[in-house]
Amino acid sequence: MSTPRRTPAPPRERILTAAMEMIADRGLEKLTMAALGRELGMSSGHLLYYFRSKDELLLQTLEWSEGRLGAERGRLLARVGSARERLDAYVDLYVPDGHRDPHWTLWLEVWNHSQNADDSARDRQAAIEGAWHRDLVALLAEGVSRGEFRAVDPDRFAARLRALLDGFSIHVAIGLRGTDRAQILGHVREFLDEGLLADA
């Protein structure tokens, strides 16, 4: 008597890609374990075995998405060009593409759930934020050392700039009326001109 063959679980990346595609196509509210399981030919119980909860699935999807963004950010920051050109590229990557940007939709959901998250989940979220911050501090410090930017404290300026970017990005991601990506990028460029280039 032959043993029934089990269908192998899809690779982790396929699950996370499918989750991100569902968020992009249908919105976060349609992403349930049952719906994702149907998309992948798996039971929701099978998914829960690997991810324990929907919150864990969302956090792992965000970490995976951030890994891809981090690689792109690394390429942008390593290219030849002025610190200001690379800073503009950093900002362009940071700000959502528009209303319901899937990465930002996911980020907002995970961030919202962080109030009740355990220490491990909060540490993982802090690691995501820390990577963006460290890269920005290094870029600002380079611009200051090369005389492109005035002598700001890179860490303090990065904290303020990221707070500005987060606030504006939330407006874009939720589709707040009267704000769009082009307007936001204009405001940020003006802030950078005033804060970094005056008296450079």
BAKOL-372477 format. One record per residue (C-alpha): residue number from 1; residue in three letters; x, y, z. Coordinates in pm, 1 decimal, decimal comma, always signed. Example, Ala and Ser with C-alpha at 12.3 -4.5 7.8 and 13.67 -1.06 7.14 Angstrom:
BEGIN
{num: 1 | residuo: ALA | px: +1230,0 | py: -450,0 | pz: +780,0} .
{num: 2 | residuo: SER | px: +1367,0 | py: -106,0 | pz: +714,0} .
***
This chain:
BEGIN
{num: 1 | residuo: MET | px: +0,0 | py: +0,0 | pz: +0,0} .
{num: 2 | residuo: SER | px: +154,8 | py: +329,6 | pz: -106,6} .
{num: 3 | residuo: THR | px: +175,5 | py: +631,4 | pz: +121,6} .
{num: 4 | residuo: PRO | px: -17,0 | py: +932,4 | pz: -7,6} .
{num: 5 | residuo: ARG | px: +220,9 | py: +1194,7 | pz: -140,5} .
{num: 6 | residuo: ARG | px: +213,9 | py: +1528,6 | pz: +35,9} .
{num: 7 | residuo: THR | px: +210,7 | py: +1845,1 | pz: -165,6} .
{num: 8 | residuo: PRO | px: +526,7 | py: +2032,3 | pz: -65,3} .
{num: 9 | residuo: ALA | px: +475,8 | py: +2371,5 | pz: +92,0} .
{num: 10 | residuo: PRO | px: +555,4 | py: +2657,3 | pz: -143,3} .
{num: 11 | residuo: PRO | px: +890,0 | py: +2824,2 | pz: -79,2} .
{num: 12 | residuo: ARG | px: +868,4 | py: +3104,0 | pz: +176,6} .
{num: 13 | residuo: GLU | px: +939,0 | py: +3368,6 | pz: -85,1} .
{num: 14 | residuo: ARG | px: +645,4 | py: +3249,3 | pz: -295,2} .
{num: 15 | residuo: ILE | px: +413,6 | py: +3287,3 | pz: +4,7} .
{num: 16 | residuo: LEU | px: +542,4 | py: +3635,8 | pz: +83,7} .
{num: 17 | residuo: THR | px: +526,2 | py: +3741,0 | pz: -281,9} .
{num: 18 | residuo: ALA | px: +166,3 | py: +3618,4 | pz: -302,5} .
{num: 19 | residuo: ALA | px: +77,3 | py: +3808,7 | pz: +16,2} .
{num: 20 | residuo: MET | px: +226,7 | py: +4130,0 | pz: -124,1} .
{num: 21 | residuo: GLU | px: +50,8 | py: +4081,4 | pz: -458,6} .
{num: 22 | residuo: MET | px: -282,7 | py: +4031,5 | pz: -281,1} .
{num: 23 | residuo: ILE | px: -229,7 | py: +4354,8 | pz: -85,6} .
{num: 24 | residuo: ALA | px: -146,1 | py: +4539,6 | pz: -409,9} .
{num: 25 | residuo: ASP | px: -437,3 | py: +4392,6 | pz: -609,1} .
{num: 26 | residuo: ARG | px: -715,0 | py: +4364,8 | pz: -350,6} .
{num: 27 | residuo: GLY | px: -612,6 | py: +4568,4 | pz: -47,7} .
{num: 28 | residuo: LEU | px: -503,0 | py: +4455,2 | pz: +295,6} .
{num: 29 | residuo: GLU | px: -857,6 | py: +4389,8 | pz: +416,6} .
{num: 30 | residuo: LYS | px: -890,2 | py: +4107,0 | pz: +161,2} .
{num: 31 | residuo: LEU | px: -571,2 | py: +3936,2 | pz: +279,1} .
{num: 32 | residuo: THR | px: -690,5 | py: +3657,3 | pz: +506,4} .
{num: 33 | residuo: MET | px: -513,0 | py: +3332,8 | pz: +580,4} .
{num: 34 | residuo: ALA | px: -794,0 | py: +3146,2 | pz: +402,4} .
{num: 35 | residuo: ALA | px: -774,3 | py: +3367,2 | pz: +90,4} .
{num: 36 | residuo: LEU | px: -395,2 | py: +3343,8 | pz: +77,7} .
{num: 37 | residuo: GLY | px: -415,7 | py: +2968,3 | pz: +123,9} .
{num: 38 | residuo: ARG | px: -657,4 | py: +2939,9 | pz: -170,8} .
{num: 39 | residuo: GLU | px: -420,3 | py: +3148,5 | pz: -382,2} .
{num: 40 | residuo: LEU | px: -134,3 | py: +2910,1 | pz: -302,2} .
{num: 41 | residuo: GLY | px: -325,8 | py: +2583,2 | pz: -292,0} .
{num: 42 | residuo: MET | px: -270,3 | py: +2545,9 | pz: +82,3} .
{num: 43 | residuo: SER | px: -499,5 | py: +2532,6 | pz: +382,3} .
{num: 44 | residuo: SER | px: -509,6 | py: +2826,6 | pz: +622,1} .
{num: 45 | residuo: GLY | px: -406,3 | py: +2580,2 | pz: +892,8} .
{num: 46 | residuo: HIS | px: -94,4 | py: +2495,7 | pz: +694,7} .
{num: 47 | residuo: LEU | px: -7,9 | py: +2865,0 | pz: +669,4} .
{num: 48 | residuo: LEU | px: -66,9 | py: +2912,1 | pz: +1041,7} .
{num: 49 | residuo: TYR | px: +169,0 | py: +2622,2 | pz: +1110,2} .
{num: 50 | residuo: TYR | px: +448,5 | py: +2821,0 | pz: +943,7} .
{num: 51 | residuo: PHE | px: +355,5 | py: +3174,7 | pz: +1047,6} .
{num: 52 | residuo: ARG | px: +163,0 | py: +3122,2 | pz: +1377,9} .
{num: 53 | residuo: SER | px: -63,3 | py: +3423,3 | pz: +1317,7} .
{num: 54 | residuo: LYS | px: -164,3 | py: +3678,0 | pz: +1055,8} .
{num: 55 | residuo: ASP | px: +40,2 | py: +3941,0 | pz: +1241,7} .
{num: 56 | residuo: GLU | px: +351,4 | py: +3724,8 | pz: +1204,1} .
{num: 57 | residuo: LEU | px: +278,1 | py: +3674,1 | pz: +833,8} .
{num: 58 | residuo: LEU | px: +245,0 | py: +4050,8 | pz: +789,1} .
{num: 59 | residuo: LEU | px: +566,9 | py: +4122,9 | pz: +976,6} .
{num: 60 | residuo: GLN | px: +760,5 | py: +3863,1 | pz: +776,2} .
{num: 61 | residuo: THR | px: +614,8 | py: +4003,1 | pz: +453,5} .
{num: 62 | residuo: LEU | px: +725,0 | py: +4351,3 | pz: +558,6} .
{num: 63 | residuo: GLU | px: +1075,2 | py: +4224,5 | pz: +645,8} .
{num: 64 | residuo: TRP | px: +1097,5 | py: +4053,9 | pz: +306,1} .
{num: 65 | residuo: SER | px: +977,0 | py: +4367,1 | pz: +125,7} .
{num: 66 | residuo: GLU | px: +1219,6 | py: +4580,8 | pz: +326,7} .
{num: 67 | residuo: GLY | px: +1502,9 | py: +4346,1 | pz: +232,6} .
{num: 68 | residuo: ARG | px: +1432,1 | py: +4413,3 | pz: -132,8} .
{num: 69 | residuo: LEU | px: +1404,2 | py: +4788,9 | pz: -71,6} .
{num: 70 | residuo: GLY | px: +1725,7 | py: +4778,3 | pz: +131,5} .
{num: 71 | residuo: ALA | px: +1912,4 | py: +4620,5 | pz: -160,2} .
{num: 72 | residuo: GLU | px: +1777,0 | py: +4887,4 | pz: -394,4} .
{num: 73 | residuo: ARG | px: +1866,2 | py: +5160,1 | pz: -143,6} .
{num: 74 | residuo: GLY | px: +2219,7 | py: +5021,9 | pz: -120,4} .
{num: 75 | residuo: ARG | px: +2259,2 | py: +5038,8 | pz: -499,5} .
{num: 76 | residuo: LEU | px: +2128,8 | py: +5396,5 | pz: -510,2} .
{num: 77 | residuo: LEU | px: +2357,8 | py: +5514,8 | pz: -232,4} .
{num: 78 | residuo: ALA | px: +2664,6 | py: +5342,0 | pz: -377,9} .
{num: 79 | residuo: ARG | px: +2637,6 | py: +5496,6 | pz: -721,7} .
{num: 80 | residuo: VAL | px: +2858,5 | py: +5776,8 | pz: -844,2} .
{num: 81 | residuo: GLY | px: +2718,1 | py: +6123,1 | pz: -791,7} .
{num: 82 | residuo: SER | px: +2687,2 | py: +6404,5 | pz: -544,3} .
{num: 83 | residuo: ALA | px: +2553,5 | py: +6344,2 | pz: -194,6} .
{num: 84 | residuo: ARG | px: +2252,2 | py: +6561,1 | pz: -281,6} .
{num: 85 | residuo: GLU | px: +2170,3 | py: +6353,6 | pz: -591,2} .
{num: 86 | residuo: ARG | px: +2183,1 | py: +6036,2 | pz: -383,2} .
{num: 87 | residuo: LEU | px: +1979,5 | py: +6202,0 | pz: -106,7} .
{num: 88 | residuo: ASP | px: +1709,8 | py: +6285,3 | pz: -362,1} .
{num: 89 | residuo: ALA | px: +1716,0 | py: +5918,8 | pz: -472,9} .
{num: 90 | residuo: TYR | px: +1678,7 | py: +5808,5 | pz: -108,5} .
{num: 91 | residuo: VAL | px: +1376,1 | py: +6036,5 | pz: -65,8} .
{num: 92 | residuo: ASP | px: +1225,2 | py: +5914,9 | pz: -393,7} .
{num: 93 | residuo: LEU | px: +1254,6 | py: +5554,1 | pz: -273,6} .
{num: 94 | residuo: TYR | px: +1115,1 | py: +5638,5 | pz: +71,1} .
{num: 95 | residuo: VAL | px: +796,7 | py: +5819,9 | pz: -36,9} .
{num: 96 | residuo: PRO | px: +505,8 | py: +5595,5 | pz: -148,0} .
{num: 97 | residuo: ASP | px: +421,9 | py: +5568,9 | pz: -516,4} .
{num: 98 | residuo: GLY | px: +66,9 | py: +5680,0 | pz: -440,9} .
{num: 99 | residuo: HIS | px: -257,9 | py: +5596,9 | pz: -265,5} .
{num: 100 | residuo: ARG | px: -262,9 | py: +5234,1 | pz: -141,6} .
{num: 101 | residuo: ASP | px: +106,1 | py: +5176,4 | pz: -213,1} .
{num: 102 | residuo: PRO | px: +127,8 | py: +4810,1 | pz: -101,5} .
{num: 103 | residuo: HIS | px: +452,9 | py: +4845,1 | pz: +91,5} .
{num: 104 | residuo: TRP | px: +326,4 | py: +5144,9 | pz: +285,3} .
{num: 105 | residuo: THR | px: -15,4 | py: +4984,1 | pz: +338,7} .
{num: 106 | residuo: LEU | px: +161,8 | py: +4688,6 | pz: +495,9} .
{num: 107 | residuo: TRP | px: +398,8 | py: +4910,2 | pz: +696,6} .
{num: 108 | residuo: LEU | px: +106,4 | py: +5107,6 | pz: +840,6} .
{num: 109 | residuo: GLU | px: -75,3 | py: +4790,3 | pz: +943,3} .
{num: 110 | residuo: VAL | px: +228,7 | py: +4639,9 | pz: +1115,9} .
{num: 111 | residuo: TRP | px: +305,4 | py: +4973,1 | pz: +1283,1} .
{num: 112 | residuo: ASN | px: -55,4 | py: +5000,0 | pz: +1404,6} .
{num: 113 | residuo: HIS | px: -36,5 | py: +4651,8 | pz: +1559,3} .
{num: 114 | residuo: SER | px: +294,6 | py: +4727,3 | pz: +1729,6} .
{num: 115 | residuo: GLN | px: +116,5 | py: +4868,0 | pz: +2035,4} .
{num: 116 | residuo: ASN | px: +35,8 | py: +4511,7 | pz: +2140,0} .
{num: 117 | residuo: ALA | px: +336,9 | py: +4337,7 | pz: +1985,9} .
{num: 118 | residuo: ASP | px: +584,1 | py: +4142,3 | pz: +2194,5} .
{num: 119 | residuo: ASP | px: +944,2 | py: +4255,4 | pz: +2245,7} .
{num: 120 | residuo: SER | px: +1076,9 | py: +4035,1 | pz: +1967,5} .
{num: 121 | residuo: ALA | px: +836,7 | py: +4181,4 | pz: +1709,2} .
{num: 122 | residuo: ARG | px: +913,5 | py: +4535,4 | pz: +1825,5} .
{num: 123 | residuo: ASP | px: +1287,1 | py: +4466,1 | pz: +1795,9} .
{num: 124 | residuo: ARG | px: +1235,6 | py: +4344,0 | pz: +1440,2} .
{num: 125 | residuo: GLN | px: +1041,4 | py: +4658,9 | pz: +1353,0} .
{num: 126 | residuo: ALA | px: +1315,1 | py: +4871,9 | pz: +1511,5} .
{num: 127 | residuo: ALA | px: +1571,7 | py: +4692,2 | pz: +1294,0} .
{num: 128 | residuo: ILE | px: +1378,0 | py: +4795,0 | pz: +981,5} .
{num: 129 | residuo: GLU | px: +1365,6 | py: +5158,7 | pz: +1093,4} .
{num: 130 | residuo: GLY | px: +1729,8 | py: +5148,3 | pz: +1203,0} .
{num: 131 | residuo: ALA | px: +1854,5 | py: +5043,0 | pz: +859,3} .
{num: 132 | residuo: TRP | px: +1688,6 | py: +5343,3 | pz: +690,7} .
{num: 133 | residuo: HIS | px: +1822,9 | py: +5574,0 | pz: +961,6} .
{num: 134 | residuo: ARG | px: +2182,7 | py: +5448,4 | pz: +949,3} .
{num: 135 | residuo: ASP | px: +2201,2 | py: +5482,4 | pz: +571,1} .
{num: 136 | residuo: LEU | px: +2064,7 | py: +5836,0 | pz: +587,2} .
{num: 137 | residuo: VAL | px: +2306,0 | py: +5938,8 | pz: +865,3} .
{num: 138 | residuo: ALA | px: +2601,8 | py: +5803,8 | pz: +665,4} .
{num: 139 | residuo: LEU | px: +2493,1 | py: +5991,3 | pz: +353,1} .
{num: 140 | residuo: LEU | px: +2445,3 | py: +6317,8 | pz: +540,9} .
{num: 141 | residuo: ALA | px: +2782,4 | py: +6277,9 | pz: +714,0} .
{num: 142 | residuo: GLU | px: +2946,7 | py: +6222,7 | pz: +375,6} .
{num: 143 | residuo: GLY | px: +2783,6 | py: +6536,0 | pz: +234,1} .
{num: 144 | residuo: VAL | px: +2899,3 | py: +6741,2 | pz: +533,8} .
{num: 145 | residuo: SER | px: +3255,2 | py: +6606,2 | pz: +516,4} .
{num: 146 | residuo: ARG | px: +3277,5 | py: +6686,0 | pz: +143,4} .
{num: 147 | residuo: GLY | px: +3146,7 | py: +7038,9 | pz: +196,3} .
{num: 148 | residuo: GLU | px: +2828,5 | py: +6976,5 | pz: -5,7} .
{num: 149 | residuo: PHE | px: +2609,3 | py: +7027,2 | pz: +301,4} .
{num: 150 | residuo: ARG | px: +2645,7 | py: +7274,9 | pz: +580,2} .
{num: 151 | residuo: ALA | px: +2771,7 | py: +7145,9 | pz: +914,9} .
{num: 152 | residuo: VAL | px: +2456,7 | py: +6981,8 | pz: +1051,4} .
{num: 153 | residuo: ASP | px: +2453,3 | py: +6701,2 | pz: +1308,1} .
{num: 154 | residuo: PRO | px: +2380,3 | py: +6405,9 | pz: +1074,3} .
{num: 155 | residuo: ASP | px: +2193,2 | py: +6200,3 | pz: +1335,5} .
{num: 156 | residuo: ARG | px: +1967,4 | py: +6487,4 | pz: +1447,6} .
{num: 157 | residuo: PHE | px: +1899,7 | py: +6601,5 | pz: +1092,0} .
{num: 158 | residuo: ALA | px: +1821,3 | py: +6242,4 | pz: +985,5} .
{num: 159 | residuo: ALA | px: +1572,2 | py: +6203,6 | pz: +1271,3} .
{num: 160 | residuo: ARG | px: +1391,7 | py: +6522,5 | pz: +1168,0} .
{num: 161 | residuo: LEU | px: +1396,8 | py: +6440,6 | pz: +798,4} .
{num: 162 | residuo: ARG | px: +1258,5 | py: +6089,7 | pz: +855,8} .
{num: 163 | residuo: ALA | px: +980,0 | py: +6229,0 | pz: +1076,1} .
{num: 164 | residuo: LEU | px: +891,1 | py: +6468,2 | pz: +793,0} .
{num: 165 | residuo: LEU | px: +905,1 | py: +6186,9 | pz: +536,8} .
{num: 166 | residuo: ASP | px: +690,8 | py: +5958,2 | pz: +752,9} .
{num: 167 | residuo: GLY | px: +423,7 | py: +6222,6 | pz: +803,7} .
{num: 168 | residuo: PHE | px: +405,1 | py: +6318,4 | pz: +438,2} .
{num: 169 | residuo: SER | px: +424,1 | py: +5953,4 | pz: +327,1} .
{num: 170 | residuo: ILE | px: +123,8 | py: +5862,1 | pz: +540,6} .
{num: 171 | residuo: HIS | px: -72,6 | py: +6141,1 | pz: +368,0} .
{num: 172 | residuo: VAL | px: +17,2 | py: +5997,1 | pz: +27,6} .
{num: 173 | residuo: ALA | px: -45,2 | py: +5633,7 | pz: +126,4} .
{num: 174 | residuo: ILE | px: -392,0 | py: +5697,3 | pz: +267,1} .
{num: 175 | residuo: GLY | px: -484,4 | py: +5928,5 | pz: -19,7} .
{num: 176 | residuo: LEU | px: -541,4 | py: +6239,1 | pz: +191,2} .
{num: 177 | residuo: ARG | px: -712,7 | py: +6495,2 | pz: -29,5} .
{num: 178 | residuo: GLY | px: -500,2 | py: +6787,8 | pz: -131,8} .
{num: 179 | residuo: THR | px: -173,5 | py: +6595,2 | pz: -118,1} .
{num: 180 | residuo: ASP | px: -1,2 | py: +6397,1 | pz: -386,3} .
{num: 181 | residuo: ARG | px: +344,2 | py: +6254,1 | pz: -439,0} .
{num: 182 | residuo: ALA | px: +471,5 | py: +6541,5 | pz: -654,8} .
{num: 183 | residuo: GLN | px: +365,4 | py: +6801,8 | pz: -396,1} .
{num: 184 | residuo: ILE | px: +528,9 | py: +6604,5 | pz: -116,1} .
{num: 185 | residuo: LEU | px: +856,4 | py: +6569,7 | pz: -304,4} .
{num: 186 | residuo: GLY | px: +851,0 | py: +6944,6 | pz: -365,3} .
{num: 187 | residuo: HIS | px: +805,9 | py: +7018,0 | pz: +5,9} .
{num: 188 | residuo: VAL | px: +1090,9 | py: +6781,6 | pz: +94,5} .
{num: 189 | residuo: ARG | px: +1325,8 | py: +6935,0 | pz: -164,1} .
{num: 190 | residuo: GLU | px: +1252,9 | py: +7278,7 | pz: -20,4} .
{num: 191 | residuo: PHE | px: +1324,0 | py: +7151,9 | pz: +332,6} .
{num: 192 | residuo: LEU | px: +1654,7 | py: +7002,2 | pz: +217,8} .
{num: 193 | residuo: ASP | px: +1757,4 | py: +7319,1 | pz: +33,4} .
{num: 194 | residuo: GLU | px: +1686,4 | py: +7531,4 | pz: +340,3} .
{num: 195 | residuo: GLY | px: +1841,8 | py: +7292,7 | pz: +589,2} .
{num: 196 | residuo: LEU | px: +2145,6 | py: +7163,8 | pz: +404,7} .
{num: 197 | residuo: LEU | px: +2246,4 | py: +7405,3 | pz: +132,9} .
{num: 198 | residuo: ALA | px: +2220,7 | py: +7742,6 | pz: +307,6} .
{num: 199 | residuo: ASP | px: +2573,0 | py: +7867,3 | pz: +378,7} .
{num: 200 | residuo: ALA | px: +2722,9 | py: +7545,4 | pz: +241,9} .
***
